[in-house]
Amino acid sequence: MDVNLQAYRCPDATSLMRRSIDLFLKDESQSLTIQSIEPSLVRNIKGYIESLSLALSIKSETYTDITDEDKLSWEDSFDEEDYEDVTQITSITIIKSST
């Protein structure tokens, strides 16, 4: 399962992340990858998993530079102020823990 949060920043990025994890828990998929420009999202994911004692773990975190193509795709939906101070997209892969 893949979710791209595009140029959403907190608190919206965190709300969307929580909804995505909740849907993932009900889905048959074994992994969820969330892409986000929000620098605090990795910390927020870890906190959400720990606070609810979810049977999930972060498998990987990868970082890619934001491209002009990314910015162009966000142009109609987001203000430039939403993404002008960040340079990377983080991809966080979460897996269901075996019980």
C-alpha positions as CSV (number, residue, x, y, z in Angstrom):
1,M,0.0,0.0,0.0
2,D,1.4,3.4,-1.0
3,V,0.4,6.8,0.2
4,N,1.8,10.1,-1.1
5,L,1.1,13.0,1.1
6,Q,2.5,15.4,-1.5
7,A,3.2,18.8,0.0
8,Y,0.9,18.5,3.1
9,R,2.6,19.8,6.2
10,C,1.6,19.4,9.9
11,P,-1.0,19.1,11.3
12,D,-2.6,17.9,8.0
13,A,0.3,15.5,7.2
14,T,0.0,13.9,10.7
15,S,-3.8,13.5,10.4
16,L,-3.5,11.9,6.9
17,M,-0.7,9.6,8.2
18,R,-2.9,8.4,11.1
19,R,-5.8,7.7,8.7
20,S,-3.4,5.9,6.4
21,I,-2.1,3.7,9.2
22,D,-5.6,3.0,10.4
23,L,-6.7,1.9,6.9
24,F,-3.5,-0.2,6.6
25,L,-4.2,-2.1,9.8
26,K,-7.6,-3.2,8.3
27,D,-6.1,-4.0,4.9
28,E,-4.5,-7.3,3.9
29,S,-1.3,-5.5,2.7
30,Q,1.8,-6.3,4.7
31,S,3.6,-3.0,4.1
32,L,2.7,0.6,3.8
33,T,4.9,3.3,2.3
34,I,4.2,6.9,3.1
35,Q,5.9,9.7,1.2
36,S,6.0,13.1,2.7
37,I,7.9,16.4,2.8
38,E,7.1,16.9,6.4
39,P,10.4,16.6,8.4
40,S,8.7,15.6,11.6
41,L,6.6,12.8,10.1
42,V,9.1,10.0,10.9
43,R,9.0,11.0,14.6
44,N,5.2,11.3,14.5
45,I,4.8,7.8,13.0
46,K,7.0,6.3,15.7
47,G,5.1,8.1,18.4
48,Y,1.7,7.0,16.9
49,I,2.8,3.4,16.7
50,E,4.2,3.4,20.3
51,S,1.3,5.3,21.9
52,L,-1.2,2.8,20.6
53,S,1.0,-0.2,21.0
54,L,0.4,-1.1,17.4
55,A,1.9,-4.3,15.9
56,L,3.9,-2.3,13.4
57,S,7.5,-1.3,12.8
58,I,9.4,1.0,10.5
59,K,11.3,-1.1,8.0
60,S,13.0,1.7,6.2
61,E,13.4,5.4,5.7
62,T,14.7,6.8,2.4
63,Y,15.2,10.3,1.3
64,T,15.1,11.9,-2.2
65,D,15.5,15.5,-3.3
66,I,12.4,17.4,-4.3
67,T,12.5,18.0,-8.0
68,D,11.1,20.8,-10.1
69,E,8.7,18.1,-11.4
70,D,7.4,17.5,-7.8
71,K,6.9,21.2,-7.3
72,L,5.1,21.5,-10.6
73,S,2.7,18.7,-9.6
74,W,1.9,20.5,-6.3
75,E,1.5,23.9,-7.9
76,D,-2.3,23.8,-8.3
77,S,-3.1,22.3,-4.9
78,F,-0.5,23.9,-2.5
79,D,1.0,27.3,-1.9
80,E,4.7,27.6,-2.5
81,E,5.1,28.5,1.2
82,D,4.0,24.9,2.0
83,Y,7.2,23.5,0.5
84,E,9.7,26.3,0.0
85,D,11.6,25.5,3.2
86,V,12.1,21.7,2.6
87,T,14.4,20.0,0.1
88,Q,13.6,16.3,0.6
89,I,10.8,13.8,0.3
90,T,10.9,11.1,2.9
91,S,9.6,7.6,2.1
92,I,8.8,5.6,5.2
93,T,8.0,1.9,4.9
94,I,6.0,0.4,7.7
95,I,5.4,-3.3,8.1
96,K,3.1,-5.4,10.1
97,S,4.8,-7.3,12.9
98,S,4.4,-11.1,12.9
99,T,2.5,-12.3,16.0
